[in-house]
Each structure stands twice: as structure tokens, then as C-alpha cells.
Amino acid sequence: MSISDKQRHPGGQRVLPDQEIKDRVREVLYKNMISGQRAGFSYHYTKPSPGTYPFQYFWDTCFHVFTLTALGEEDMARKHILSLFEMQQPDGFVGHMSYWKRLWPARITDLFQLRPRDLLQLYKPHMSALVQPPLAAQAVLRVYSLTRDKSFVQQLLPRLRKYYRWLARNRDFEGEGLLSIITPFESGMDWKASYDPVLGYSKGKAGPQLFWKVLQVDMHNFRKGYDLKAIYRSNKFIVKDAAFNTIYAQNLSAMAELCRLAGDEEEQYFREQADKTGKAIYKYMYDETDAAFYDLYGHDYGKLKVRTATIFFPVVLKSVPDTVCKQVLERHLLHKDGFHVPFPMPSLSVNEPAFVPNESLYIWRGPTWVVFNWFMQQFLLEKGYEQEAQALLQSVKKLVSGSGFREYYNPFTGEGHGAEEFTWSGLVVDMINKQQGAD
């Protein structure tokens, strides 16, 4: 019986040995793996789950690279990255979803996430018109850190340069170094509660009206033909997400390092861009009174003061003073202001009106996702919070031992919800390796 079949309460259950967890993660990844050729393209990717998420997704693929490399599957990780950039457009764009074998979206409303002209090409492989958090440079750097394969870096670097240049040209609308997303789905955290004020949703807990308001955003962008300048001028949904931009800053630094390894002259450009983005995040997103980093909206950079788990994210950046990092961590994570749950980290503070810990169509509004623990663990280790990092890892190990590899978990009971055989939860193996390295 696979671990996903064990729908047990994690409390009181034994924690699986590290090697058994790794073996089961490998089993899930290979069970969800797809490869083939179509219309002149070669693809190789892992579905995040067998039924719920059957396509190749941008940041999911990067998570799979971190998990595969943690398992010693570097060759497989290479294939995933190459597949991710297989359909890259000449201007550098790479969509958040690549449709390879199955060409129609899971929901009919997802058709609005395509450029109108692409509706005529649904019979062949294509990409969505959206982007996702740009983790690709870090994924390539991770492969290099384990293989020392400079030829792989040199193979991917031209594609990566074009991709990050595209982001800077097309999503840094104000030239401040901060990227804007044009729909909630671009954040990777689809129904994130901090977007409610932008959407005009004031009911707290999610319902059908929220679905309709988000759909209106995608329909608006579709009607604009995904003309980004026109979408920006309309100012319907222009959001600078704290997590998205933190990941962007990290990956600009990773790009500088990849350029250095390849002897590429653009190393300095990417270092300067990383510094610019980091400083802008601190300048515009940090709220000293609340000791939190908030998402921004509109042309005037208004703060979206909703305490989601991404209020922590920018503390990983070198541009953020240590005193600020300490304030954010001690107030919200260590003193557990709104994030005090048996299985951290909840995706939304328990004190927010929108908080719901149980299974729902409207995800990212309360339950715990492994990815938050994975993201914060490395920072805690680097800053000397070994016990706190170990606690996050132990929580994740209890979750996957008791409820299997699920999309998300109830932060109070640990019960697994959402997609089954969900690959993101396999990031636990990377957390295990990091903790062992720190120890």
C-alpha cells in the first residue's frame, strides 16, 4: 500500500525513517512522470499529481528539480529543465503551463489564460499566456552544484538570459525592479487572501463570488489580447507579490552566479538587478509597525495588509537588515503571532477573517503547504535558528508519515487534503538533506 492510501491522523503516529520517506518520494515522482515527443518537441516532466494537475507547470518543475537532485537523480532533473524551456518563444517568454500530451485545460475557464490566437492551436503543444514564480535559475544552479557540469550551464544560460530579460522588460512596469502579476494565478497561490481587496471581495471566507471575480480578471486580460501595456494601463489587477519578487531577486543572484561560472559578461548586470530588486522590496513592501512584508497593488504601490505566510519571504534577502529579519521572525514565527498551529506554517494567519483550515476549492487560505516550510528552513539554518528549522522539518515528516503526500494539510490536525500523490510534498527530502548538512 502506498503512503497516499493511509488517510490517518498524524498525531501519535510514528514518523517514518528518512530513507523510507525518500524511497516513497521517489516512487511518487516516477509514478507521475511523463515523457514523449510531439510536433517536433521532446518533453519530459512530472505531473504534480496524477489527476488534478496533469500538465507541466513552471515552478512545479523547479520544485521537482530540487527534489530529484536531493534524491541523487541529477540526469532526470536535467531533462525536466530542458523540457520546461522546450517551447520558449523567440522573445524569451515561457508560460506557466505547457500543454504536451493533453492539450485541453482541466477547466474550461482556463481557456482565458491563453492568448486569443492560441485558441486556434489547441491541436498541438502550446503554452499559457501567464507566468509563474521564476525559480529556473536556482534550479539550474542546484543541478550544477551537485554535478559541476559547466556544459549544462552553458547550454541553458542563453535561454535563461532571454527569459529573465523578458520579465524585466515586460513585467517591471515602473522600472523599480519589482515585477507585477496580472492575475492571481501567476503567483502560484491562486486564491491568496491578500488579493481580495484588489478583487473587490470583502466577505472574508471564500465563496462562488470570489471565483467569479477572479474569472473576470482572466477574461479582462483575454479581451486585451494579453497586451501587457494595455493591461497595466487598465489597472484592474496589478499586484507585486512579496513571494514572487523575493524569488525573482534570488534568481537574479543565481543568474549572476551562472554567468560567472560560464564566464559570461552579463554577470554584473544580473548582480545589479538583484540588488535593485532587493532594495525595492525592502523600501516598498516592509511595514515597520506590523513587522511584515506585504504585497502591493496598483500604480501607487498600496500595501495589501493581509497576513499570509509570504510576509516572511523577503527576510532571506541580503538587502534586508538583520534587525528587520529578527523583528519579522520573532513577532510572527517565534512568538507565533497568528501562526501558532500544531503543524506550521499555515498559508494564512489564523486571525484573518478569510482563514479556513479545511479542504476547499479556494486553496492557500489557511492550510499548511510543505513549500512554506521548505522555503524558510534554509534561512533559519543560515541564521542560526537550528531548533526552529528542525521543528519545521519534523512537522513535515509527521504530515507525510501520517497523511501521505497530499497537496496541503489541516494545520491543527495534520489531515491531508486536496490532490493525492502530490509531488510538492516530496520537498521534504531536500529539507532532510539540508538539516543533515547543518547538523
C-alpha positions as CSV (number, residue, x, y, z in Angstrom):
1,M,0.0,0.0,0.0
2,S,1.4,3.4,-0.9
3,I,1.6,6.1,1.7
4,S,-1.1,8.1,-0.1
5,D,-3.6,5.4,0.8
6,K,-3.1,5.9,4.5
7,Q,-5.6,8.6,5.5
8,R,-4.6,8.6,9.1
9,H,-4.4,11.3,11.8
10,P,-0.7,12.3,12.1
11,G,-1.0,12.8,15.9
12,G,0.6,9.9,17.7
13,Q,1.7,8.1,14.6
14,R,5.3,7.1,14.2
15,V,7.5,9.2,12.0
16,L,8.8,7.2,9.0
17,P,12.6,6.8,8.8
18,D,14.3,9.2,6.5
19,Q,15.3,6.6,4.0
20,E,11.7,5.2,3.8
21,I,10.5,8.8,3.2
22,K,13.0,9.2,0.4
23,D,12.0,5.9,-1.2
24,R,8.4,6.8,-1.2
25,V,9.1,10.3,-2.6
26,R,11.0,8.6,-5.5
27,E,8.1,6.3,-6.1
28,V,5.6,9.2,-6.3
29,L,7.8,11.1,-8.7
30,Y,8.3,8.3,-11.1
31,K,4.6,7.3,-10.9
32,N,3.8,10.9,-12.1
33,M,6.5,11.2,-14.8
34,I,5.6,11.7,-18.4
35,S,7.9,11.8,-21.5
36,G,7.5,11.7,-25.2
37,Q,7.7,13.6,-28.5
38,R,5.1,15.7,-30.3
39,A,5.1,18.1,-33.2
40,G,8.9,18.2,-33.2
41,F,9.2,18.8,-29.4
42,S,10.7,16.4,-26.8
43,Y,9.1,16.7,-23.4
44,H,9.9,15.1,-20.0
45,Y,8.2,16.3,-16.9
46,T,6.5,15.2,-13.7
47,K,2.8,15.8,-13.1
48,P,2.2,17.4,-9.7
49,S,-0.5,14.8,-9.1
50,P,-2.0,12.1,-11.3
51,G,-5.4,13.6,-11.9
52,T,-5.7,17.1,-10.5
53,Y,-2.7,18.6,-12.2
54,P,-1.7,16.7,-15.3
55,F,0.3,19.4,-17.1
56,Q,3.9,20.7,-16.9
57,Y,3.9,23.8,-14.7
58,F,6.7,26.2,-14.4
59,W,7.5,26.4,-10.7
60,D,6.3,22.9,-10.1
61,T,9.0,21.7,-12.5
62,C,11.6,23.7,-10.5
63,F,10.4,22.1,-7.2
64,H,10.8,18.7,-8.9
65,V,14.4,19.6,-9.8
66,F,15.1,20.3,-6.1
67,T,13.5,17.1,-5.1
68,L,15.2,15.0,-7.8
69,T,18.6,16.4,-7.0
70,A,18.0,15.7,-3.3
71,L,17.4,12.1,-4.4
72,G,20.6,11.9,-6.5
73,E,18.6,12.0,-9.8
74,E,20.6,14.7,-11.5
75,D,20.1,13.4,-15.0
76,M,16.4,13.3,-14.6
77,A,16.5,16.8,-13.2
78,R,18.3,18.0,-16.4
79,K,15.6,16.5,-18.6
80,H,12.9,18.4,-16.6
81,I,14.6,21.8,-17.1
82,L,15.2,21.2,-20.8
83,S,11.5,20.3,-21.2
84,L,10.5,23.5,-19.4
85,F,12.3,25.6,-21.9
86,E,11.5,23.5,-25.0
87,M,8.7,25.8,-26.2
88,Q,10.4,29.1,-25.2
89,Q,9.4,31.9,-27.6
90,P,11.9,33.9,-29.5
91,D,11.5,36.9,-27.2
92,G,12.3,34.7,-24.1
93,F,8.8,34.1,-22.8
94,V,8.0,30.8,-21.1
95,G,4.4,30.2,-19.9
96,H,3.3,28.9,-16.6
97,M,1.7,25.8,-18.1
98,S,3.0,23.7,-21.0
99,Y,0.4,21.5,-22.7
100,W,2.1,18.5,-24.2
101,K,0.2,15.3,-24.3
102,R,-3.2,16.5,-23.0
103,L,-3.9,19.7,-24.9
104,W,-7.1,21.0,-23.4
105,P,-7.1,22.6,-19.9
106,A,-8.6,21.0,-16.9
107,R,-11.2,23.7,-16.5
108,I,-12.9,25.3,-19.5
109,T,-12.4,28.7,-17.8
110,D,-8.6,28.2,-18.2
111,L,-9.0,28.9,-21.9
112,F,-9.0,32.6,-20.9
113,Q,-5.4,32.1,-19.8
114,L,-4.4,31.6,-23.4
115,R,-3.7,34.3,-26.0
116,P,-6.7,34.6,-28.3
117,R,-4.6,33.5,-31.3
118,D,-3.6,30.3,-29.4
119,L,-7.2,29.1,-29.3
120,L,-6.6,28.1,-33.0
121,Q,-3.7,26.0,-32.0
122,L,-5.2,23.7,-29.4
123,Y,-4.5,20.7,-31.5
124,K,-0.7,21.0,-30.9
125,P,1.6,21.7,-28.0
126,H,1.3,25.2,-26.6
127,M,1.8,27.3,-23.5
128,S,-0.4,29.6,-21.4
129,A,-0.1,33.3,-21.6
130,L,0.7,33.6,-17.9
131,V,4.0,33.4,-15.9
132,Q,4.8,31.8,-12.5
133,P,7.4,32.5,-9.8
134,P,10.7,32.4,-11.7
135,L,12.7,29.7,-9.9
136,A,14.5,28.4,-13.0
137,A,18.0,29.9,-12.4
138,Q,18.1,28.4,-8.9
139,A,17.1,25.1,-10.3
140,V,19.9,25.1,-12.9
141,L,22.3,26.2,-10.2
142,R,21.2,23.4,-8.0
143,V,22.0,20.9,-10.7
144,Y,25.4,22.4,-11.3
145,S,26.2,22.4,-7.5
146,L,25.9,18.7,-7.5
147,T,27.3,17.7,-10.9
148,R,29.8,20.5,-11.6
149,D,28.6,20.2,-15.2
150,K,29.5,23.5,-16.8
151,S,28.4,22.3,-20.2
152,F,24.8,22.1,-18.8
153,V,25.1,25.7,-17.5
154,Q,26.4,26.9,-20.9
155,Q,23.6,25.1,-22.7
156,L,20.8,26.7,-20.6
157,L,22.3,30.1,-20.0
158,P,21.2,31.7,-23.3
159,R,17.7,30.6,-22.7
160,L,17.7,31.8,-19.1
161,R,19.1,35.2,-20.1
162,K,16.4,35.7,-22.5
163,Y,13.7,34.6,-20.0
164,Y,14.8,37.0,-17.2
165,R,15.3,39.8,-19.7
166,W,11.7,39.2,-20.8
167,L,10.5,39.5,-17.3
168,A,12.4,42.8,-16.7
169,R,11.1,44.3,-20.0
170,N,7.5,43.2,-19.7
171,R,6.6,43.0,-16.0
172,D,8.7,45.7,-14.3
173,F,6.3,48.3,-15.5
174,E,7.7,51.2,-13.4
175,G,11.4,50.3,-13.7
176,E,11.8,49.9,-10.0
177,G,13.0,46.3,-10.1
178,L,9.6,44.9,-8.9
179,L,7.6,42.6,-11.1
180,S,3.8,42.7,-11.4
181,I,1.5,39.8,-11.8
182,I,-1.7,40.4,-13.8
183,T,-3.9,37.6,-12.3
184,P,-3.9,35.7,-9.0
185,F,-2.9,32.5,-10.9
186,E,0.5,33.9,-11.7
187,S,1.6,33.9,-8.1
188,G,1.2,30.1,-7.9
189,M,-1.1,30.8,-4.8
190,D,-4.3,31.0,-6.7
191,W,-6.8,32.2,-4.2
192,K,-4.4,34.0,-1.8
193,A,-6.4,36.2,0.6
194,S,-4.2,39.3,0.2
195,Y,-5.7,39.7,-3.3
196,D,-9.3,40.0,-2.0
197,P,-9.2,43.9,-1.7
198,V,-7.9,44.2,-5.3
199,L,-10.7,41.9,-6.5
200,G,-13.3,43.8,-4.5
201,Y,-14.1,40.8,-2.4
202,S,-14.9,41.6,1.2
203,K,-16.7,38.6,2.6
204,G,-13.7,37.0,4.3
205,K,-14.2,33.3,3.7
206,A,-14.2,32.4,0.1
207,G,-17.3,31.5,-2.0
208,P,-18.6,31.5,-5.5
209,Q,-18.5,35.2,-5.8
210,L,-14.7,35.1,-5.4
211,F,-14.4,32.6,-8.2
212,W,-16.4,34.9,-10.5
213,K,-14.3,37.9,-9.6
214,V,-11.0,36.1,-10.4
215,L,-12.5,34.8,-13.6
216,Q,-13.4,38.4,-14.6
217,V,-9.7,39.2,-14.3
218,D,-8.7,36.5,-16.7
219,M,-11.5,37.4,-19.1
220,H,-10.3,41.0,-19.0
221,N,-6.7,40.1,-19.9
222,F,-8.0,37.8,-22.6
223,R,-10.1,40.6,-24.1
224,K,-7.0,42.8,-24.1
225,G,-5.2,40.1,-26.1
226,Y,-2.6,39.9,-23.3
227,D,-1.3,43.2,-24.4
228,L,0.7,43.9,-21.3
229,K,0.9,47.6,-21.7
230,A,-2.8,47.9,-22.1
231,I,-3.4,45.6,-19.1
232,Y,-1.1,47.8,-17.0
233,R,-3.0,50.9,-18.0
234,S,-6.3,49.4,-17.2
235,N,-5.0,48.7,-13.6
236,K,-7.6,46.0,-13.0
237,F,-5.3,43.6,-11.3
238,I,-1.7,44.8,-11.0
239,V,-0.1,43.2,-7.9
240,K,3.5,43.0,-6.8
241,D,3.6,39.8,-4.8
242,A,6.1,39.5,-1.9
243,A,6.9,35.9,-2.6
244,F,7.1,36.3,-6.4
245,N,9.5,39.2,-6.1
246,T,11.6,37.6,-3.4
247,I,12.1,34.5,-5.7
248,Y,12.8,36.9,-8.6
249,A,15.6,38.6,-6.5
250,Q,17.0,35.3,-5.5
251,N,17.1,34.1,-9.1
252,L,18.7,37.2,-10.4
253,S,21.5,36.5,-8.0
254,A,21.6,32.9,-9.2
255,M,21.8,34.2,-12.8
256,A,24.8,36.3,-11.8
257,E,26.5,33.2,-10.4
258,L,25.7,31.1,-13.5
259,C,27.1,33.9,-15.7
260,R,30.3,33.9,-13.5
261,L,30.6,30.1,-13.9
262,A,30.3,30.4,-17.7
263,G,32.5,33.5,-18.0
264,D,29.5,35.5,-19.3
265,E,29.8,39.2,-19.5
266,E,26.3,39.8,-18.1
267,E,27.3,38.7,-14.6
268,Q,27.4,42.3,-13.4
269,Y,24.1,43.2,-14.9
270,F,22.3,40.5,-13.0
271,R,24.1,41.3,-9.8
272,E,23.0,45.0,-10.1
273,Q,19.4,43.9,-10.9
274,A,19.3,41.6,-7.9
275,D,20.5,44.4,-5.7
276,K,17.9,46.8,-7.2
277,T,15.0,44.4,-6.6
278,G,16.1,43.5,-3.1
279,K,16.3,47.2,-2.1
280,A,12.9,47.9,-3.7
281,I,11.3,45.0,-1.8
282,Y,12.5,46.5,1.5
283,K,11.6,50.0,0.5
284,Y,8.1,49.4,-0.6
285,M,6.9,46.2,0.9
286,Y,8.1,46.4,4.5
287,D,5.7,47.7,7.1
288,E,7.6,48.7,10.3
289,T,4.6,48.9,12.5
290,D,3.4,45.3,11.6
291,A,6.9,43.9,11.1
292,A,5.7,42.3,7.9
293,F,6.3,42.4,4.2
294,Y,3.1,42.9,2.3
295,D,2.0,42.5,-1.3
296,L,1.5,45.7,-3.2
297,Y,-1.3,46.7,-5.6
298,G,-2.0,49.3,-8.3
299,H,0.1,52.0,-9.8
300,D,0.6,53.6,-6.4
301,Y,2.1,50.6,-4.5
302,G,-0.7,50.4,-1.9
303,K,0.0,47.7,0.7
304,L,-2.3,44.7,1.0
305,K,-2.3,44.3,4.7
306,V,-3.3,40.7,5.0
307,R,-1.0,38.4,6.9
308,T,-0.3,35.5,4.6
309,A,2.7,33.2,5.0
310,T,4.6,35.3,2.4
311,I,5.0,38.1,4.9
312,F,8.2,36.2,5.9
313,F,9.7,35.6,2.5
314,P,11.9,38.7,1.9
315,V,13.9,38.0,5.1
316,V,16.0,35.6,3.1
317,L,17.4,38.6,1.0
318,K,20.8,40.1,1.9
319,S,19.4,43.6,1.2
320,V,17.1,43.3,4.3
321,P,18.9,44.3,7.5
322,D,19.4,41.6,10.1
323,T,17.5,43.7,12.7
324,V,14.4,43.6,10.4
325,C,14.7,39.9,9.8
326,K,14.8,39.3,13.5
327,Q,11.8,41.5,14.1
328,V,9.7,39.7,11.5
329,L,10.7,36.2,12.7
330,E,10.3,36.9,16.4
331,R,7.0,38.6,16.0
332,H,5.3,36.2,13.7
333,L,7.2,32.9,13.7
334,L,8.9,32.6,17.0
335,H,6.3,34.3,19.1
336,K,3.7,32.8,16.9
337,D,1.6,35.8,16.3
338,G,-1.2,34.4,14.2
339,F,0.9,31.4,13.1
340,H,0.6,29.3,16.2
341,V,-0.6,26.0,15.0
342,P,0.5,22.4,15.7
343,F,1.6,21.9,12.0
344,P,3.2,25.1,10.7
345,M,3.3,27.1,8.6
346,P,-0.3,27.9,7.8
347,S,-0.8,29.8,4.5
348,L,-2.8,32.5,6.3
349,S,-2.7,33.8,9.8
350,V,-5.4,32.2,12.0
351,N,-6.5,35.7,13.0
352,E,-7.5,36.7,9.5
353,P,-11.2,36.7,8.6
354,A,-10.6,34.6,5.5
355,F,-8.8,31.8,7.4
356,V,-10.2,28.3,6.7
357,P,-8.1,25.3,7.8
358,N,-10.1,22.6,5.9
359,E,-10.3,21.3,2.4
360,S,-11.7,23.8,-0.1
361,L,-11.8,24.8,-3.8
362,Y,-10.2,28.1,-2.6
363,I,-6.8,27.0,-1.6
364,W,-4.0,29.0,0.1
365,R,-6.4,30.5,2.6
366,G,-5.4,28.6,5.8
367,P,-4.0,25.1,5.3
368,T,-0.3,24.2,5.6
369,W,1.8,23.6,2.5
370,V,5.2,21.9,2.7
371,V,6.7,24.5,0.4
372,F,6.5,27.2,3.0
373,N,8.5,25.1,5.5
374,W,10.9,24.2,2.7
375,F,11.5,27.9,1.8
376,M,12.0,29.1,5.4
377,Q,14.2,26.2,6.6
378,Q,17.3,27.2,4.7
379,F,17.1,30.8,6.0
380,L,16.6,29.6,9.6
381,L,19.7,27.3,9.3
382,E,21.8,30.1,7.8
383,K,20.8,32.5,10.6
384,G,21.5,30.0,13.5
385,Y,17.9,29.1,14.3
386,E,18.7,25.4,14.2
387,Q,16.0,24.3,16.6
388,E,13.3,26.2,14.7
389,A,14.5,24.7,11.4
390,Q,14.4,21.3,12.9
391,A,10.9,21.9,14.2
392,L,9.6,22.8,10.7
393,L,11.2,19.6,9.2
394,Q,9.8,17.4,12.0
395,S,6.4,18.8,11.4
396,V,6.6,18.0,7.7
397,K,7.8,14.5,8.4
398,K,4.9,13.9,10.7
399,L,2.5,15.2,8.0
400,V,3.8,12.9,5.2
401,S,4.1,9.9,7.6
402,G,0.6,10.2,8.8
403,S,-1.4,11.6,5.9
404,G,0.8,10.8,2.9
405,F,1.9,13.1,0.1
406,R,-1.0,15.5,-0.1
407,E,-1.4,18.9,-1.7
408,Y,-2.0,20.6,1.7
409,Y,-2.8,19.8,5.3
410,N,-5.0,20.9,8.1
411,P,-2.7,23.0,10.3
412,F,-4.4,21.8,13.5
413,T,-5.0,18.1,12.9
414,G,-2.5,17.3,10.1
415,E,-5.2,15.7,8.0
416,G,-4.3,15.6,4.3
417,H,-6.4,17.4,1.8
418,G,-6.5,18.3,-1.9
419,A,-4.6,16.3,-4.6
420,E,-3.2,12.9,-3.7
421,E,0.3,11.7,-4.6
422,F,1.2,15.3,-4.7
423,T,4.9,15.9,-5.6
424,W,5.5,19.2,-3.9
425,S,5.4,17.4,-0.5
426,G,8.4,15.5,-1.8
427,L,10.4,18.6,-1.0
428,V,10.7,17.0,2.5
429,V,13.7,15.1,1.1
430,D,15.5,18.3,0.3
431,M,14.7,19.5,3.9
432,I,16.1,16.3,5.3
433,N,19.4,16.7,3.4
434,K,19.7,20.4,4.4
435,Q,19.2,19.5,8.1
436,Q,21.7,16.7,7.9
437,G,24.2,19.1,6.3
438,A,23.7,21.6,9.1
439,D,24.0,19.0,11.8
